[in-house]
Amino acid sequence: MSDKFDIPFKSNMLPKKLQLGSKIKFNCYKGISCFNECCKHADVILTPYDVIRLKDRMNMGSTEFLREYTYPYQMESDGLPGIKLNTDDKGACRFLSEAGCTVYEDRPTACRYYPLGHLAMKPTDKNAEETHYFMIREENCKGHDEDRELTIGEYLQEQGVADYDEMNREWLQILLKKRSGGPAVGRPSDTSLQLFFMCSFDTDRFRRFILSDAFQNSYDLEPSVYEVLKKEDVALMKFGFKLMRQVFFGEKSIPEREKAWEERLEKRKEVFELRRQAEIMRRQKEEDEKYKNDV
């Protein structure tokens, strides 16, 4: 199974697989004739680390940033939710100005990779995934005509991709494992999908969730861990990856308190019973109303 994460939907991806040592011809700079054209037709997928960098750049909370600058989309048939950057009425990135990208130092992973797409694959006979690269050639991009040759590895280093790749790696592995597992993993419940979105993108809401009494009564973590998670978004993001692995794949990476699961089940039984009684009363009231109208 394979996954494509950073390839714009309408791009013309060349089918040739490339490696880090493969040489390409490309250059982009302020004076080039097509400057800003790619950003005028933006289709930018965001990763969890992209959100952290951009929300901090905009001095916004995650919930506010998601509401103002992104929209959700379905990443796959099983319904895992992703997000993309909003555009203006003409389809241009809202961070675009005449001088170029206004958030260039914190631009998303997909923008850093362009004009490269990358494909993560996990062969069935290997334990680790493999990454291959592809060139994307769009008619409006004149960077391919520039006489500058460099390797893919050199280009990615130039674009500052390494830190982003390192931060995104665990999240992409979760997507890859979810898809490569097929029916054995199954479609997550609506609650699991909400958890996936919160852990992946909404650090504000996720922080409130793990600092709640209900969460802390369920998991056996040192107070010092919570102190770090209160303050550091990257640590919180990585903790979210662990929690998702535990929820989706049963990996016990976060210790649970003894009998916490049984206590949760017992509380759920109480809630279910209250809901059942409320439904019985509602139906009885409807029946009473019918007889009342008949009389």
N, C-alpha and C positions, 0 to 999 in steps of 0.2 A: 504494500500500500504506500501511497505517496501523498504529500501535502504541499500545496503552493501557498505561501503566506504573503509575499510582498509583490506579486505580479499584478499590475493594474488590469482590471477586468477586460478592457477593450484593447490592450496592447498586442502588438504582433510579435510574439515570442519566437525567436529562432530555435529550431528543434535540436541544435547541436549542444551536447553536454560539454561544459567547460570545467576546468579545475583551477585551483588557486594559482598555479603556475602558468596557466594559459594566457597568451598575450592578446590584448584588445587595443583598438584605436578609438579613443574618445577624449573629448575635452569640453568642459562647460565653464564659461566665464562671463563677466558682465557685458563685455563688448560683442558677444556673439549675436548673430542676427535673430536667433530664435529665443533670446533671453526671456525667461518667464513664461514661454508658451506652454510648457508642460504643466505649469501650475495653474494655467487658465482652464484646464480640463482635468480637474483633480478627482482622483478616486483613491483616497489614501486610507488604508487599513491601519488601525492603531493597536499596539501591544500594551500590556500593563505598564512597562517601563516608559513607553512613550507618554502615557497619561501623566505619570508622576513628573516627568521633565516639563511637560507643557503646562500643567496646572500650576507648578511652582513658578514657571516663567511668567504666567499671567497673574500670579499672586491670588489664586483662587483655590477654594476647596474642590475636592474631586467631584462631589455631587453637583456643585454649581458649574464646574467645567464641562461635565458630561451633558448637562442640560443645555448649556449655551453653545458648545462647539462641536458636538457629536450627534450621531444618530445610530440606532442599533440596526443590525442586520443578522440574518441567520447564516452561520458559517457552513452548515452541513445539513443533511437530511434529518439527522437526529435532533436538530434544533439548538445546538450550542450557540449562544448569542455572542456576536462580536460587535465592534463599533467602527465607524468611519468618521473622518472629519467632515463637518458641514461645509457646504460651498455657498457662494452667493447665487443670485438668480440666474447668472450666466454660466454657472458651473465652475467658477474660479475659487481657489483656496482663499479663505478669509484672512489668512496670514500674509497674503501677497500684497506688495506695494510696488510702485514704479521702480524703486531702488532694489527690489528683490524680496526675499523672504525676511519677514520681520522677526522670526523666531529661529533664525538659521542655526545658531549654536545649539539649540535644543530641538531641531527638526526631527520628525519621526524616522523610524528605522527604514520604512519603505522609501522615503525620500533620499536617505543616505545611500541605499543600494542602487537606485535608478542610475543608468539604464540596465541594471542587472536584475534578473529574477533568480531566486534560489529555491531549490527543490530538496526537501528533506525526505529521505527514504530509509526504511528499515528492512533490509533483506531478511527473509525468513530463516536463513541459515547463519545469521550474525546477531550478536547481542546489542550492538550499537548502531545508531542511524548513520547514514552517509549523506553528505551534502554535495550537490552539483549545482552549477551556475549556468545561466542562459542569458544571451543578449536580447534586449527588447529594442526593436527598431520601429520608431513611429515617424510618420512623414514630416511632422513639424519639427523634429529634433535634428539639428545640423551638427551636433557634437560628434556624430560618427564620421563626418567628413574632415575633421581636424587631423592634422598630421602629428599626432602625439601617441606614442606606443608605450604601454606599460602592462604589467601583469595584473590579473584580477586581485591577487593578494596586495599588490602595491596600491591599487585603486581603493580597495576597502580600507586599507590603513589610512590613506589620504582622507577618506570620508569619515573617519572616526567610528567605524562600525563595530570594532572589537568589544567595547564596553557594552554596547546595546545587545550584541549577540550573547554575551555572557549573562546579562540580566534577563534576556528573553528565553534562554535555553530551556529551563525547567518547564516553562509554560508551553513552549512548542512541543516538548516531549509529552506533556499531558494530552495535547491535541492529537499527536501522532499515535500515542498508545490507545486513546479512545477510538480513533478511526481504525487502526490496525486490528483492534480486538474484535471488531464486527459484532455480530449478534451475541457473542459470548458476554460482552459488556452490557449491551442493551441500551435502550433509550433512557436517559436519566429522567427522574420525576421532575415535575414543575418546581418543587422545592429545591432539588439539586441544581436545576438550571439557574434559579435565582441565586443560589450560593455561588455558582460558577461566575456569574456576572459580578456579584459583589466582591468576591475574592480577586477577580482579575482586574477590575477597573475602578470600583468605588471604594477607595481606601477610607474615606470618612465613615461610611456606613459599616464597613468591615471592622474598623477600630471600635466603634460602639458595640458591635456584636460580640467581639472577643472579650471586651471589658465588662460585659454584662454578668450579673450574678449567675444566670443560668449556664453560661459557657464555663465560667470559672469553677462552678460546682461539678461540672462534668469532666473537666480535664485536669490532670495533675501536673501543673507547671509551677516553677519557682516564681516568687514575686518579682525577682530581678528580670525575668523574661517579659513579664507584662510591662515593666518600666521601660524596657527598650522598645517594645511594640507601641507604647503610648507616643513615643517621640520620633521614631525612625520609619519613614514610609517604605524604604527598600527592605528593611527587616520584616516589616508587616507584609509586604508583597510576597516575600519568600516563605513566610509562615503560611500565607494563603495557599501557596502551591502545595505545601505539605498537607494542609487540611483537605484540599481537593483530591490528592492522591489517596487519602484515607477514606474519603466519602465515595469516590468513584471506583477505586480498585482494591479497597480493603487493606491498604498498606498501613500498618500500625506505627506510624512515625511520631504521633503525638500521644503520650501516655494518658490513659483515661483513669479517672478515680475508681476505686473499687466499688462495685455495685451501682455505678452511675447509670449504666445502661438500663438495669432493672428498675431503678427509680424513675427514669424517664418514661419507661413503658407504663409504669404504674400511674404516673401523672397523666399520660395520654389516655389511659383507660378511664380515668375520672372525667377528663374533658369529653371523650367520646360519649360517656354515659349521660353527661349533662346535655350534650347536643341531642342525643336520642330522646331524652325526656322532653326537651324543648320542642322537638319535631312532633312528638306525640301530642303535646298540648296544642300546638298550632293546628294540627289536623282535627283535633277534637273541637277546637273553636270554630273551624270552618264548618264542621258537621252541625254544630249547635246553631250556627247562623243560617244554614240551609233549612233546618226544621223550624227555626223562628220565622223565616220568610214564608214557609208553607202554612204555618198557623195564621 
